[in-house]
Amino acid sequence: MSHPIGRRVLAVIALLASAAALVLVPLSLYDNIGGLIVGLACLGLATMAMFTALVTRGAVRWIAAAASVVLALAVIVDLVVIADDWLQALLLVALVAIAVVATNTVLHSALTEEARRSTLAPVSAARRPVLVVNPRSGGGKAERFALVEECGRRGVEPVVLQPGDDLEALAEQAAGSGADVVGMAGGDGSQALVAGVAARHGIAHVCVPSGTRNHLALDLGLDRDDVVGALDAYGDALERAIDLATVNGLTFVNNVSLGLYAAVVESDEYRDAKVATTLDRLPDLLGRGAEPFRLRFTTRSGEHFDHAHVIHVSNNPYAMHSFVGGGSRPRLDGGVLGVTTLRIDRAADVPALVALVKAGRVQSFQGYREWTATSFRVDADAPVRAGVDGEAMSLAPPLLFEARPGAVRVRVPQHAPGLSPGALAEMPISRRLAALTRIAAGRPV
């Protein structure tokens, strides 16, 4: 694969800016080791205060919250003191910004081109296209973007979900009546149901991101802000096969979460007040005297556990070790489940966990496990609360998770990047530098 001259020049700029920043950082800190130690100490104390604010109530919560703000401000003041040479500090910030932006731009462009060449195949326009529309999803996005009218202009048959309708039955009816492409305009839970129907009938699926978060669209490399543009997937488009996953036969496209998240999301107030509901529930779930969730499982290495605070099973693993892109999956066709479990033996361990998450080193936490598998089982003595693609459910044990490799064909518009943020997020620095060097030299990545 050859690289355009503009990409090669930008790769050279990224390498030069990175090298200059690496030289300038130790020079900037050489005379300020004491200030750096003070700043790190304040940051650690701020993290502990923030945790205390999350898991307590009343006056203690407010005092801890105020302390965390004061300590965070102290970190900022300390940075100002360290950066007493403003010209040098501004130069360092500029170099880092140039290096990060140039590197991400170059690698995203190169990886997108490679993904489009290797995983996406051109397909002709759908003969009998159908789009199921949930008008209430995403706070009424379908109506704001006039999706039904747009379908009419493009020759796509819209099926509008009414209160009381069975979404899966509507999709089955469309597939059974001859649709060769069936899509869903709605959230990820709805996408899973319709994608499952498409898989059963051997027809293609189209994801229209009119839900609230649209994680599937993100990992398919769609522009989540271009709701109407997603309809271009019904015309001459690009197609790929992706995996699905199931829990007790129920299809999901993203993930199933057991434990803390499931306990929060089941609250009736969560959908309208996510932050407030989470803050209200955390003291009961993580505070002093809180009990872990009695969920029994075995890791890939053979370790047996009888409780956990979080069990997260995803359709392909998420990028877990990077702050940027950490909420997405590098690929959707790996044919495996991503399994992550978290056990917190003492409430006092939570600040360390938060710090490791911020540093992108969560795998170093003693109660953290992650692995991949084609199947996974969770046992319990009572129905298990679960968040399935963000929807609160109660599942009867045992919970049997299974990967379904290449289960459904998905179409995306020709103008879509087609690359998940996680694909770039999981690249270690050494590989990024190697890729930049090869691009600058005009060689394939």
C-alpha positions, -999 to +999 in steps of 0.1 A: +000+000+000+015+033-011+010+065+010+001+100-003+028+126+000+007+146+025+005+116+048+042+110+046+050+146+054+026+145+084+043+114+096+077+131+095+062+161+115+048+137+141+082+119+145+101+152+148+076+167+173+077+135+194+115+135+195+116+172+205+090+167+233+110+137+247+141+159+249+123+188+265+104+169+292+134+159+313+149+193+309+117+209+322+115+187+353+152+186+361+151+215+387+115+207+399+116+171+413+102+183+446+073+201+430+066+170+409+064+148+441+041+173+458+018+173+427+016+135+426+008+134+463-020+159+459-033+139+430-034+107+451-052+124+480-077+140+456-085+105+442-091+092+477-113+121+486-133+116+454-139+080+463-150+089+498-175+114+483-189+086+460-195+060+487-208+081+516-238+103+522-246+135+541-220+159+555-191+134+549-199+133+512-198+171+509-166+176+529-149+149+509-161+165+476-149+199+487-115+184+497-111+167+463-118+200+445-092+218+467-066+191+462-072+192+424-067+230+424-035+224+444-023+201+416-030+229+391-011+255+412+018+230+415+020+226+378+021+264+374+050+266+399+068+238+381+063+255+347+079+288+359+095+291+324+063+299+305+080+299+271+094+265+277+061+252+291+041+265+261+066+250+237+063+216+254+025+218+253+026+228+216+050+199+207+029+173+225-003+186+208+014+185+174+027+150+180-006+136+192-027+152+165-004+144+137+002+108+149-035+101+153-044+117+119-017+097+100-024+064+117-062+068+115-059+075+078-036+046+071-056+021+092-089+033+076-075+027+042-062-008+052-096-017+069-115-006+038-092-027+016-091-058+037-125-062+055-151-042+035-165-054+002-185-032-023-222-042-027-249-029-050-281-011-038-306-031-018-336-044-039-361-045-011-349-023+018-367-020+051-359+002+081-376-003+115-378+031+132-382+036+170-395+072+171-388+075+209-352+064+209-325+090+216-351+115+228-369+115+195-340+116+171-360+099+143-385+128+142-359+155+145-340+141+115-372+133+096-361+097+091-394+084+078-395+112+051-359+105+042-367+068+038-395+078+013-371+098-007-346+069-010-371+041-017-366+025+017-398+011+034-401+025+069-417+005+096-425+027+126-425+010+160-457+019+179-463+016+217-470-020+225-455-034+193-432-064+193-399-051+176-386-086+169-419-097+154-419-066+131-384-074+119-394-110+113-424-099+093-402-077+071-376-104+066-403-130+058-420-107+033-389-105+011-367-078+025-331-083+014-317-056+038-334-048+071-321-020+093-328-005+127-330+032+137-327+030+175-305+021+204-281-008+208-307-031+224-330-026+194-300-031+170-293-065+186-329-077+181-330-067+145-295-079+138-304-113+152-334-115+129-312-105+099-287-133+109-314-159+111-327-150+076-293-146+060-299-110+050-279-078+056-283-054+085-280-016+085-273+004+117-288+039+118-275+056+150-306+073+163-302+060+199-286+077+228-251+064+227-249+041+196-219+020+207-224-004+178-223+024+153-191+037+169-174+003+165-186-001+130-168+032+122-199+052+115-203+089+121-228+088+149-237+125+143-247+117+107-280+100+113-294+106+079-262+098+061-263+062+076-292+056+052-267+056+023-259+021+033-291+010+015-275+023-018-242+012-033-223+006-001-197-015+017-204-047+035-186-069+061-195-098+084-194-092+121-199-114+152-229-115+174-231-130+209-258-145+231-266-149+267-291-177+274-301-175+237-307-137+238-286-118+212-265-088+221-242-067+199-222-049+226-220-063+261-237-077+291-228-063+325-235-080+359-230-065+393-225-028+399-237-014+366-267-038+364-278-028+400-277+009+390-293+007+356-323-013+369-335+018+388-365+034+372-348+068+377-317+059+358-328+066+323-338+102+331-311+110+357-281+087+351-255+107+372-279+114+402-291+078+403-255+065+402-244+088+430-274+077+451-268+040+447-230+038+450-229+041+488-251+010+491-230-009+465-194+001+474-196+018+508-187+003+542-204-030+548-215-034+511-217-071+501-202-083+467-225-100+442-228-137+447-218-147+411-198-179+406-174-183+377-142-198+365-114-179+347-096-192+317-066-201+339-089-223+361-093-199+391-127-204+408-145-174+424-178-172+442-184-135+441-176-104+421-184-067+419-184-065+381-186-092+354-185-077+319-190-099+289-186-083+255-190-093+219-153-091+212-130-074+238-129-037+244-098-015+243-092-015+281-058+000+284-061+034+268-081+064+280-087+075+244-108+050+225-111+028+256-149+026+252-147+008+219-136-025+204-107-027+180-126-053+160-160-070+157-149-101+138-125-118+163-149-146+169-146-144+207-161-130+239-142-104+259-146-113+296-136-089+324-142-094+361-135-072+390-134-081+427-129-055+454-119-072+487-117-039+507-134-005+501-099+010+508-087-006+475-110+015+454-088+047+452-059+025+439-083+011+413-094+045+402-058+057+399-049+026+378-079+032+355-068+068+350-033+056+342-045+030+317-031+002+340-063-013+353-049-048+346-024-043+375-052-042+400-051-074+422-089-081+418-090-075+380-091-104+355-096-103+317-095-130+290-111-141+258-133-171+253-158-186+229-181-194+258-185-185+295-207-195+323-219-177+354-238-195+382-260-180+409-286-190+434-312-165+423-322-145+391-293-123+381-298-086+374-281-077+341-276-047+318-279-062+283-267-036+257-278-010+283-312-024+290-320-037+325-331-073+326-334-102+350-318-135+338-324-170+352-291-188+361-270-204+349-260-176+325-245-192+293-226-168+271-216-178+236-198-161+207-213-164+172-185-156+147-194-139+115-231-142+123-245-112+104-236-091+074-236-054+080-237-026+054-221+008+059-221+039+036-192+043+012-183+076+029-181+060+064-145+057+078-152+021+088-127+021+116-133+018+153-115+042+177-103+011+196-082-001+166-059+029+172-062+030+209-048-004+215-016+003+194+013+005+219+037+034+215+064+012+200+041+001+172+029+036+166+065+049+162+073+019+140+042+026+118+050+063+116+086+055+105+074+031+078+048+056+065+074+084+064+096+061+043+068+053+020+066+017+031+034-003+039+023-004+076 
